[in-house]
Amino acid sequence: MSPGDFAVKAIIGDAMKNVAGALLLFFVFFALARAVFSVEEFRSNADESGAYNVTRVQKIVDGHVFWVEEDRPIEKVAGLYRPMDMDSYIQLKFSKLQKQLDDLANKTKARIDKLEGQVGNLTQKVDRLEKKQDAWLRNAQNISNTTTP
């Protein structure tokens, strides 16, 4: 064997050690990541629902079982059943919220209009009573002027 062969074998040996070290680090990192993220594994769907503050129910469509939120529809896309995609589901939730806000705004506006009408009626009554009071005071003053010697 020539000295060049020993150098090639040494380089290959160092490269294999580096690859083995990198693989070992990768597997250690993977094991740590798995351990860290496994903390959030839940024993049941009820535990997960409680942790995320959602109510999930079991929906069965044509024999397919889905654990989804109560109001999340199951749709058939390209022949496959699946829960509504997240973007559409969030849009559905916001449209429901917008409808509730619009209903509340309409009820509030109707209540304000009713109260404005009541204020207008009360203002008219106060004006009539002030006129009656002014007339009564003038009448009382006229009577006192005529009866005073």
VMD Tcl script that builds the backbone (N, CA, C; Angstrom):
set m [mol new atoms 447]
animate dup $m
set s [atomselect $m all]
$s set {name element resname resid chain x y z} {
  {N N MET 1 A 0.834 -1.177 0.000}
  {CA C MET 1 A 0.000 0.000 0.000}
  {C C MET 1 A 0.876 1.236 0.000}
  {N N SER 2 A 0.421 2.142 -0.731}
  {CA C SER 2 A 1.189 3.377 -0.825}
  {C C SER 2 A 0.688 4.382 0.204}
  {N N PRO 3 A 1.491 5.402 0.494}
  {CA C PRO 3 A 1.058 6.411 1.461}
  {C C PRO 3 A -0.197 7.139 1.006}
  {N N GLY 4 A -0.436 7.247 -0.279}
  {CA C GLY 4 A -1.659 7.900 -0.778}
  {C C GLY 4 A -2.900 7.111 -0.418}
  {N N ASP 5 A -2.760 5.751 -0.420}
  {CA C ASP 5 A -3.911 4.910 -0.056}
  {C C ASP 5 A -4.308 5.125 1.403}
  {N N PHE 6 A -3.286 5.278 2.266}
  {CA C PHE 6 A -3.581 5.529 3.687}
  {C C PHE 6 A -4.289 6.881 3.856}
  {N N ALA 7 A -3.889 7.860 3.084}
  {CA C ALA 7 A -4.506 9.193 3.167}
  {C C ALA 7 A -5.955 9.137 2.713}
  {N N VAL 8 A -6.238 8.376 1.628}
  {CA C VAL 8 A -7.620 8.246 1.125}
  {C C VAL 8 A -8.469 7.532 2.160}
  {N N LYS 9 A -7.918 6.453 2.744}
  {CA C LYS 9 A -8.670 5.717 3.767}
  {C C LYS 9 A -8.918 6.596 4.995}
  {N N ALA 10 A -7.953 7.427 5.344}
  {CA C ALA 10 A -8.126 8.325 6.494}
  {C C ALA 10 A -9.214 9.354 6.200}
  {N N ILE 11 A -9.234 9.893 4.976}
  {CA C ILE 11 A -10.263 10.884 4.608}
  {C C ILE 11 A -11.646 10.237 4.615}
  {N N ILE 12 A -11.726 9.020 4.053}
  {CA C ILE 12 A -13.017 8.310 4.021}
  {C C ILE 12 A -13.461 7.991 5.442}
  {N N GLY 13 A -12.524 7.571 6.288}
  {CA C GLY 13 A -12.859 7.263 7.684}
  {C C GLY 13 A -13.365 8.493 8.417}
  {N N ASP 14 A -12.718 9.653 8.203}
  {CA C ASP 14 A -13.170 10.899 8.834}
  {C C ASP 14 A -14.561 11.287 8.328}
  {N N ALA 15 A -14.799 11.125 7.030}
  {CA C ALA 15 A -16.102 11.471 6.449}
  {C C ALA 15 A -17.195 10.585 7.039}
  {N N MET 16 A -16.902 9.295 7.212}
  {CA C MET 16 A -17.896 8.383 7.774}
  {C C MET 16 A -18.185 8.721 9.235}
  {N N LYS 17 A -17.132 9.121 9.951}
  {CA C LYS 17 A -17.337 9.535 11.340}
  {C C LYS 17 A -18.222 10.777 11.390}
  {N N ASN 18 A -17.995 11.728 10.469}
  {CA C ASN 18 A -18.818 12.946 10.431}
  {C C ASN 18 A -20.269 12.622 10.095}
  {N N VAL 19 A -20.484 11.734 9.123}
  {CA C VAL 19 A -21.852 11.333 8.748}
  {C C VAL 19 A -22.503 10.611 9.918}
  {N N ALA 20 A -21.789 9.724 10.549}
  {CA C ALA 20 A -22.341 8.986 11.689}
  {C C ALA 20 A -22.673 9.952 12.824}
  {N N GLY 21 A -21.811 10.934 13.060}
  {CA C GLY 21 A -22.078 11.925 14.103}
  {C C GLY 21 A -23.303 12.768 13.771}
  {N N ALA 22 A -23.425 13.146 12.492}
  {CA C ALA 22 A -24.590 13.934 12.078}
  {C C ALA 22 A -25.864 13.121 12.225}
  {N N LEU 23 A -25.833 11.857 11.826}
  {CA C LEU 23 A -27.005 10.994 11.988}
  {C C LEU 23 A -27.367 10.816 13.454}
  {N N LEU 24 A -26.366 10.624 14.287}
  {CA C LEU 24 A -26.617 10.489 15.714}
  {C C LEU 24 A -27.263 11.755 16.277}
  {N N LEU 25 A -26.736 12.927 15.891}
  {CA C LEU 25 A -27.338 14.186 16.345}
  {C C LEU 25 A -28.774 14.337 15.840}
  {N N PHE 26 A -29.014 13.936 14.600}
  {CA C PHE 26 A -30.360 14.016 14.036}
  {C C PHE 26 A -31.326 13.149 14.842}
  {N N PHE 27 A -30.923 11.909 15.133}
  {CA C PHE 27 A -31.815 11.025 15.879}
  {C C PHE 27 A -32.027 11.508 17.316}
  {N N VAL 28 A -31.011 12.068 17.919}
  {CA C VAL 28 A -31.162 12.621 19.264}
  {C C VAL 28 A -32.128 13.816 19.222}
  {N N PHE 29 A -31.936 14.688 18.243}
  {CA C PHE 29 A -32.838 15.840 18.103}
  {C C PHE 29 A -34.262 15.374 17.846}
  {N N PHE 30 A -34.429 14.383 16.968}
  {CA C PHE 30 A -35.755 13.854 16.669}
  {C C PHE 30 A -36.408 13.267 17.916}
  {N N ALA 31 A -35.655 12.523 18.703}
  {CA C ALA 31 A -36.182 11.919 19.932}
  {C C ALA 31 A -36.584 13.001 20.929}
  {N N LEU 32 A -35.751 14.053 21.061}
  {CA C LEU 32 A -36.106 15.151 21.967}
  {C C LEU 32 A -37.354 15.879 21.496}
  {N N ALA 33 A -37.423 16.151 20.197}
  {CA C ALA 33 A -38.596 16.840 19.661}
  {C C ALA 33 A -39.846 16.000 19.868}
  {N N ARG 34 A -39.736 14.715 19.635}
  {CA C ARG 34 A -40.878 13.812 19.839}
  {C C ARG 34 A -41.316 13.819 21.296}
  {N N ALA 35 A -40.352 13.806 22.201}
  {CA C ALA 35 A -40.676 13.815 23.628}
  {C C ALA 35 A -41.350 15.127 24.022}
  {N N VAL 36 A -40.861 16.239 23.497}
  {CA C VAL 36 A -41.434 17.543 23.843}
  {C C VAL 36 A -42.850 17.663 23.306}
  {N N PHE 37 A -43.060 17.281 22.041}
  {CA C PHE 37 A -44.372 17.442 21.450}
  {C C PHE 37 A -45.352 16.358 21.855}
  {N N SER 38 A -44.870 15.278 22.433}
  {CA C SER 38 A -45.785 14.242 22.890}
  {C C SER 38 A -46.476 14.638 24.184}
  {N N VAL 39 A -46.013 15.694 24.822}
  {CA C VAL 39 A -46.642 16.163 26.049}
  {C C VAL 39 A -48.089 16.557 25.762}
  {N N GLU 40 A -48.352 17.018 24.533}
  {CA C GLU 40 A -49.678 17.514 24.204}
  {C C GLU 40 A -50.593 16.440 23.632}
  {N N GLU 41 A -50.184 15.198 23.683}
  {CA C GLU 41 A -51.054 14.125 23.236}
  {C C GLU 41 A -52.142 13.910 24.279}
  {N N PHE 42 A -53.349 13.695 23.814}
  {CA C PHE 42 A -54.480 13.544 24.720}
  {C C PHE 42 A -54.972 12.104 24.686}
  {N N ARG 43 A -55.527 11.688 25.798}
  {CA C ARG 43 A -55.992 10.307 25.893}
  {C C ARG 43 A -57.287 10.094 25.134}
  {N N SER 44 A -58.087 11.159 25.018}
  {CA C SER 44 A -59.363 11.012 24.326}
  {C C SER 44 A -59.707 12.321 23.620}
  {N N ASN 45 A -60.707 12.222 22.761}
  {CA C ASN 45 A -61.174 13.424 22.067}
  {C C ASN 45 A -61.774 14.418 23.047}
  {N N ALA 46 A -62.358 13.912 24.118}
  {CA C ALA 46 A -62.941 14.798 25.127}
  {C C ALA 46 A -61.852 15.616 25.817}
  {N N ASP 47 A -60.706 14.979 26.095}
  {CA C ASP 47 A -59.587 15.709 26.712}
  {C C ASP 47 A -59.084 16.810 25.797}
  {N N GLU 48 A -58.951 16.490 24.512}
  {CA C GLU 48 A -58.475 17.489 23.546}
  {C C GLU 48 A -59.488 18.622 23.404}
  {N N SER 49 A -60.776 18.286 23.361}
  {CA C SER 49 A -61.813 19.303 23.254}
  {C C SER 49 A -61.779 20.235 24.450}
  {N N GLY 50 A -61.581 19.664 25.628}
  {CA C GLY 50 A -61.501 20.496 26.831}
  {C C GLY 50 A -60.278 21.388 26.832}
  {N N ALA 51 A -59.160 20.872 26.347}
  {CA C ALA 51 A -57.924 21.653 26.344}
  {C C ALA 51 A -58.012 22.842 25.399}
  {N N TYR 52 A -58.689 22.665 24.279}
  {CA C TYR 52 A -58.785 23.741 23.286}
  {C C TYR 52 A -60.101 24.503 23.363}
  {N N ASN 53 A -60.919 24.185 24.350}
  {CA C ASN 53 A -62.183 24.877 24.576}
  {C C ASN 53 A -63.100 24.827 23.357}
  {N N VAL 54 A -63.229 23.654 22.767}
  {CA C VAL 54 A -64.151 23.443 21.655}
  {C C VAL 54 A -65.005 22.235 21.990}
  {N N THR 55 A -66.132 22.161 21.362}
  {CA C THR 55 A -67.009 21.019 21.551}
  {C C THR 55 A -66.951 20.184 20.290}
  {N N ARG 56 A -66.357 19.025 20.396}
  {CA C ARG 56 A -66.252 18.145 19.243}
  {C C ARG 56 A -67.242 17.002 19.409}
  {N N VAL 57 A -67.810 16.625 18.306}
  {CA C VAL 57 A -68.767 15.525 18.311}
  {C C VAL 57 A -68.366 14.526 17.235}
  {N N GLN 58 A -68.909 13.343 17.374}
  {CA C GLN 58 A -68.646 12.309 16.384}
  {C C GLN 58 A -69.728 12.398 15.323}
  {N N LYS 59 A -69.299 12.598 14.079}
  {CA C LYS 59 A -70.236 12.620 12.957}
  {C C LYS 59 A -69.915 11.425 12.062}
  {N N ILE 60 A -70.959 10.706 11.683}
  {CA C ILE 60 A -70.788 9.541 10.820}
  {C C ILE 60 A -71.505 9.823 9.506}
  {N N VAL 61 A -70.743 9.813 8.412}
  {CA C VAL 61 A -71.293 10.057 7.085}
  {C C VAL 61 A -70.906 8.889 6.190}
  {N N ASP 62 A -71.896 8.163 5.710}
  {CA C ASP 62 A -71.664 6.991 4.852}
  {C C ASP 62 A -70.621 6.041 5.445}
  {N N GLY 63 A -70.688 5.831 6.735}
  {CA C GLY 63 A -69.785 4.902 7.396}
  {C C GLY 63 A -68.435 5.485 7.783}
  {N N HIS 64 A -68.178 6.737 7.431}
  {CA C HIS 64 A -66.925 7.393 7.793}
  {C C HIS 64 A -67.136 8.167 9.089}
  {N N VAL 65 A -66.241 7.993 10.032}
  {CA C VAL 65 A -66.364 8.626 11.342}
  {C C VAL 65 A -65.437 9.836 11.400}
  {N N PHE 66 A -65.998 10.976 11.795}
  {CA C PHE 66 A -65.228 12.205 11.931}
  {C C PHE 66 A -65.440 12.774 13.322}
  {N N TRP 67 A -64.377 13.218 13.970}
  {CA C TRP 67 A -64.466 13.960 15.225}
  {C C TRP 67 A -64.216 15.418 14.883}
  {N N VAL 68 A -65.292 16.197 14.826}
  {CA C VAL 68 A -65.188 17.596 14.401}
  {C C VAL 68 A -66.021 18.473 15.328}
  {N N GLU 69 A -65.859 19.775 15.174}
  {CA C GLU 69 A -66.662 20.722 15.936}
  {C C GLU 69 A -68.132 20.536 15.565}
  {N N GLU 70 A -69.014 20.882 16.495}
  {CA C GLU 70 A -70.445 20.648 16.282}
  {C C GLU 70 A -70.966 21.292 15.006}
  {N N ASP 71 A -70.527 22.514 14.732}
  {CA C ASP 71 A -71.085 23.246 13.604}
  {C C ASP 71 A -70.235 23.152 12.334}
  {N N ARG 72 A -69.257 22.267 12.318}
  {CA C ARG 72 A -68.399 22.135 11.133}
  {C C ARG 72 A -68.976 21.070 10.215}
  {N N PRO 73 A -69.382 21.473 9.023}
  {CA C PRO 73 A -70.002 20.506 8.122}
  {C C PRO 73 A -68.990 19.533 7.508}
  {N N ILE 74 A -69.506 18.368 7.138}
  {CA C ILE 74 A -68.730 17.386 6.390}
  {C C ILE 74 A -69.155 17.540 4.936}
  {N N GLU 75 A -68.171 17.675 4.049}
  {CA C GLU 75 A -68.501 17.863 2.641}
  {C C GLU 75 A -67.846 16.774 1.797}
  {N N LYS 76 A -68.415 16.575 0.628}
  {CA C LYS 76 A -67.874 15.576 -0.293}
  {C C LYS 76 A -67.132 16.330 -1.396}
  {N N VAL 77 A -65.817 16.109 -1.474}
  {CA C VAL 77 A -64.975 16.776 -2.462}
  {C C VAL 77 A -64.274 15.704 -3.280}
  {N N ALA 78 A -64.498 15.742 -4.582}
  {CA C ALA 78 A -63.875 14.783 -5.500}
  {C C ALA 78 A -64.151 13.338 -5.066}
  {N N GLY 79 A -65.357 13.098 -4.585}
  {CA C GLY 79 A -65.747 11.745 -4.188}
  {C C GLY 79 A -65.306 11.336 -2.803}
  {N N LEU 80 A -64.611 12.216 -2.085}
  {CA C LEU 80 A -64.141 11.893 -0.740}
  {C C LEU 80 A -64.838 12.774 0.286}
  {N N TYR 81 A -65.203 12.184 1.407}
  {CA C TYR 81 A -65.793 12.954 2.491}
  {C C TYR 81 A -64.680 13.523 3.360}
  {N N ARG 82 A -64.849 14.772 3.760}
  {CA C ARG 82 A -63.868 15.408 4.640}
  {C C ARG 82 A -64.536 16.582 5.344}
  {N N PRO 83 A -64.006 16.960 6.491}
  {CA C PRO 83 A -64.547 18.162 7.139}
  {C C PRO 83 A -64.275 19.383 6.259}
  {N N MET 84 A -65.130 20.367 6.380}
  {CA C MET 84 A -64.934 21.599 5.626}
  {C C MET 84 A -63.541 22.145 5.913}
  {N N ASP 85 A -62.859 22.640 4.862}
  {CA C ASP 85 A -61.497 23.131 5.079}
  {C C ASP 85 A -61.509 24.319 6.037}
  {N N MET 86 A -60.377 24.546 6.681}
  {CA C MET 86 A -60.280 25.521 7.772}
  {C C MET 86 A -60.633 26.938 7.314}
  {N N ASP 87 A -60.179 27.342 6.128}
  {CA C ASP 87 A -60.491 28.694 5.640}
  {C C ASP 87 A -61.995 28.900 5.488}
  {N N SER 88 A -62.660 27.931 4.882}
  {CA C SER 88 A -64.113 28.045 4.696}
  {C C SER 88 A -64.842 27.990 6.030}
  {N N TYR 89 A -64.340 27.144 6.947}
  {CA C TYR 89 A -64.976 27.031 8.263}
  {C C TYR 89 A -64.849 28.337 9.042}
  {N N ILE 90 A -63.672 28.947 9.001}
  {CA C ILE 90 A -63.486 30.222 9.702}
  {C C ILE 90 A -64.337 31.306 9.051}
  {N N GLN 91 A -64.429 31.292 7.716}
  {CA C GLN 91 A -65.290 32.252 7.025}
  {C C GLN 91 A -66.746 32.056 7.442}
  {N N LEU 92 A -67.169 30.806 7.581}
  {CA C LEU 92 A -68.523 30.505 8.040}
  {C C LEU 92 A -68.750 31.061 9.446}
  {N N LYS 93 A -67.762 30.856 10.337}
  {CA C LYS 93 A -67.885 31.357 11.709}
  {C C LYS 93 A -67.974 32.879 11.724}
  {N N PHE 94 A -67.124 33.554 10.929}
  {CA C PHE 94 A -67.157 35.014 10.899}
  {C C PHE 94 A -68.435 35.542 10.262}
  {N N SER 95 A -68.971 34.848 9.272}
  {CA C SER 95 A -70.225 35.306 8.671}
  {C C SER 95 A -71.372 35.171 9.672}
  {N N LYS 96 A -71.352 34.108 10.490}
  {CA C LYS 96 A -72.360 33.971 11.551}
  {C C LYS 96 A -72.214 35.091 12.578}
  {N N LEU 97 A -70.970 35.390 12.938}
  {CA C LEU 97 A -70.708 36.470 13.887}
  {C C LEU 97 A -71.161 37.808 13.308}
  {N N GLN 98 A -70.883 38.044 12.020}
  {CA C GLN 98 A -71.305 39.287 11.374}
  {C C GLN 98 A -72.829 39.407 11.376}
  {N N LYS 99 A -73.515 38.288 11.133}
  {CA C LYS 99 A -74.984 38.303 11.151}
  {C C LYS 99 A -75.488 38.655 12.552}
  {N N GLN 100 A -74.865 38.076 13.579}
  {CA C GLN 100 A -75.267 38.396 14.953}
  {C C GLN 100 A -75.031 39.873 15.263}
  {N N LEU 101 A -73.895 40.401 14.813}
  {CA C LEU 101 A -73.609 41.825 15.044}
  {C C LEU 101 A -74.595 42.713 14.299}
  {N N ASP 102 A -74.942 42.334 13.064}
  {CA C ASP 102 A -75.922 43.113 12.295}
  {C C ASP 102 A -77.289 43.082 12.971}
  {N N ASP 103 A -77.695 41.893 13.458}
  {CA C ASP 103 A -78.976 41.788 14.166}
  {C C ASP 103 A -78.973 42.660 15.422}
  {N N LEU 104 A -77.877 42.624 16.155}
  {CA C LEU 104 A -77.761 43.431 17.367}
  {C C LEU 104 A -77.796 44.925 17.027}
  {N N ALA 105 A -77.122 45.311 15.957}
  {CA C ALA 105 A -77.129 46.715 15.540}
  {C C ALA 105 A -78.530 47.149 15.137}
  {N N ASN 106 A -79.260 46.280 14.427}
  {CA C ASN 106 A -80.636 46.615 14.023}
  {C C ASN 106 A -81.552 46.749 15.239}
  {N N LYS 107 A -81.408 45.829 16.195}
  {CA C LYS 107 A -82.218 45.915 17.415}
  {C C LYS 107 A -81.895 47.189 18.192}
  {N N THR 108 A -80.606 47.512 18.266}
  {CA C THR 108 A -80.190 48.723 18.981}
  {C C THR 108 A -80.737 49.960 18.294}
  {N N LYS 109 A -80.666 49.994 16.953}
  {CA C LYS 109 A -81.185 51.147 16.207}
  {C C LYS 109 A -82.693 51.280 16.411}
  {N N ALA 110 A -83.412 50.153 16.376}
  {CA C ALA 110 A -84.852 50.197 16.601}
  {C C ALA 110 A -85.165 50.717 18.001}
  {N N ARG 111 A -84.412 50.284 18.979}
  {CA C ARG 111 A -84.615 50.742 20.360}
  {C C ARG 111 A -84.320 52.236 20.486}
  {N N ILE 112 A -83.240 52.688 19.827}
  {CA C ILE 112 A -82.899 54.124 19.859}
  {C C ILE 112 A -84.001 54.943 19.190}
  {N N ASP 113 A -84.507 54.453 18.047}
  {CA C ASP 113 A -85.596 55.166 17.364}
  {C C ASP 113 A -86.837 55.251 18.251}
  {N N LYS 114 A -87.154 54.154 18.942}
  {CA C LYS 114 A -88.314 54.153 19.841}
  {C C LYS 114 A -88.114 55.147 20.981}
  {N N LEU 115 A -86.907 55.150 21.560}
  {CA C LEU 115 A -86.624 56.084 22.653}
  {C C LEU 115 A -86.648 57.537 22.173}
  {N N GLU 116 A -86.144 57.790 20.952}
  {CA C GLU 116 A -86.208 59.153 20.399}
  {C C GLU 116 A -87.651 59.600 20.234}
  {N N GLY 117 A -88.509 58.670 19.798}
  {CA C GLY 117 A -89.937 58.993 19.678}
  {C C GLY 117 A -90.542 59.320 21.033}
  {N N GLN 118 A -90.172 58.552 22.052}
  {CA C GLN 118 A -90.679 58.811 23.396}
  {C C GLN 118 A -90.177 60.157 23.919}
  {N N VAL 119 A -88.920 60.487 23.626}
  {CA C VAL 119 A -88.381 61.790 24.045}
  {C C VAL 119 A -89.141 62.906 23.352}
  {N N GLY 120 A -89.449 62.736 22.061}
  {CA C GLY 120 A -90.224 63.739 21.335}
  {C C GLY 120 A -91.608 63.933 21.956}
  {N N ASN 121 A -92.277 62.840 22.304}
  {CA C ASN 121 A -93.599 62.933 22.943}
  {C C ASN 121 A -93.500 63.630 24.296}
  {N N LEU 122 A -92.477 63.274 25.074}
  {CA C LEU 122 A -92.310 63.914 26.382}
  {C C LEU 122 A -92.014 65.409 26.232}
  {N N THR 123 A -91.230 65.765 25.221}
  {CA C THR 123 A -90.928 67.177 24.979}
  {C C THR 123 A -92.209 67.940 24.642}
  {N N GLN 124 A -93.070 67.361 23.831}
  {CA C GLN 124 A -94.347 68.000 23.498}
  {C C GLN 124 A -95.215 68.160 24.742}
  {N N LYS 125 A -95.258 67.142 25.585}
  {CA C LYS 125 A -96.049 67.231 26.819}
  {C C LYS 125 A -95.508 68.327 27.730}
  {N N VAL 126 A -94.163 68.403 27.845}
  {CA C VAL 126 A -93.554 69.439 28.684}
  {C C VAL 126 A -93.891 70.816 28.126}
  {N N ASP 127 A -93.823 70.998 26.805}
  {CA C ASP 127 A -94.169 72.286 26.190}
  {C C ASP 127 A -95.627 72.657 26.488}
  {N N ARG 128 A -96.547 71.685 26.371}
  {CA C ARG 128 A -97.951 71.964 26.678}
  {C C ARG 128 A -98.132 72.338 28.143}
  {N N LEU 129 A -97.438 71.594 29.035}
  {CA C LEU 129 A -97.562 71.897 30.460}
  {C C LEU 129 A -96.968 73.268 30.789}
  {N N GLU 130 A -95.857 73.637 30.120}
  {CA C GLU 130 A -95.271 74.963 30.352}
  {C C GLU 130 A -96.231 76.056 29.891}
  {N N LYS 131 A -96.877 75.834 28.757}
  {CA C LYS 131 A -97.865 76.823 28.266}
  {C C LYS 131 A -99.030 76.940 29.244}
  {N N LYS 132 A -99.499 75.791 29.751}
  {CA C LYS 132 A -100.595 75.821 30.728}
  {C C LYS 132 A -100.149 76.541 31.990}
  {N N GLN 133 A -98.894 76.243 32.413}
  {CA C GLN 133 A -98.380 76.886 33.620}
  {C C GLN 133 A -98.253 78.393 33.414}
  {N N ASP 134 A -97.745 78.811 32.253}
  {CA C ASP 134 A -97.634 80.247 31.956}
  {C C ASP 134 A -99.017 80.896 31.953}
  {N N ALA 135 A -99.979 80.215 31.329}
  {CA C ALA 135 A -101.333 80.763 31.291}
  {C C ALA 135 A -101.914 80.847 32.699}
  {N N TRP 136 A -101.681 79.852 33.493}
  {CA C TRP 136 A -102.192 79.840 34.866}
  {C C TRP 136 A -101.545 80.966 35.666}
  {N N LEU 137 A -100.205 81.141 35.508}
  {CA C LEU 137 A -99.523 82.218 36.225}
  {C C LEU 137 A -100.036 83.594 35.782}
  {N N ARG 138 A -100.239 83.781 34.471}
  {CA C ARG 138 A -100.782 85.069 33.998}
  {C C ARG 138 A -102.188 85.294 34.555}
  {N N ASN 139 A -102.965 84.246 34.561}
  {CA C ASN 139 A -104.330 84.358 35.084}
  {C C ASN 139 A -104.292 84.690 36.572}
  {N N ALA 140 A -103.394 84.022 37.310}
  {CA C ALA 140 A -103.282 84.287 38.749}
  {C C ALA 140 A -102.790 85.709 38.980}
  {N N GLN 141 A -101.887 86.177 38.139}
  {CA C GLN 141 A -101.384 87.547 38.281}
  {C C GLN 141 A -102.479 88.557 37.961}
  {N N ASN 142 A -103.275 88.266 36.957}
  {CA C ASN 142 A -104.403 89.168 36.609}
  {C C ASN 142 A -105.432 89.218 37.751}
  {N N ILE 143 A -105.649 88.074 38.326}
  {CA C ILE 143 A -106.626 88.045 39.440}
  {C C ILE 143 A -106.063 88.840 40.618}
  {N N SER 144 A -104.770 88.656 40.903}
  {CA C SER 144 A -104.193 89.396 42.043}
  {C C SER 144 A -104.157 90.887 41.758}
  {N N ASN 145 A -103.956 91.279 40.521}
  {CA C ASN 145 A -103.936 92.713 40.162}
  {C C ASN 145 A -105.334 93.318 40.281}
  {N N THR 146 A -106.343 92.570 39.949}
  {CA C THR 146 A -107.714 93.113 40.011}
  {C C THR 146 A -108.271 93.109 41.402}
  {N N THR 147 A -107.814 92.223 42.253}
  {CA C THR 147 A -108.354 92.176 43.606}
  {C C THR 147 A -107.555 93.017 44.563}
  {N N THR 148 A -106.411 93.489 44.161}
  {CA C THR 148 A -105.601 94.307 45.038}
  {C C THR 148 A -106.119 95.732 44.972}
  {N N PRO 149 A -106.394 96.368 46.182}
  {CA C PRO 149 A -106.935 97.738 46.167}
  {C C PRO 149 A -105.937 98.778 45.786}
}
mol reanalyze $m
mol bondsrecalc $m
mol representation Tube
mol addrep $m
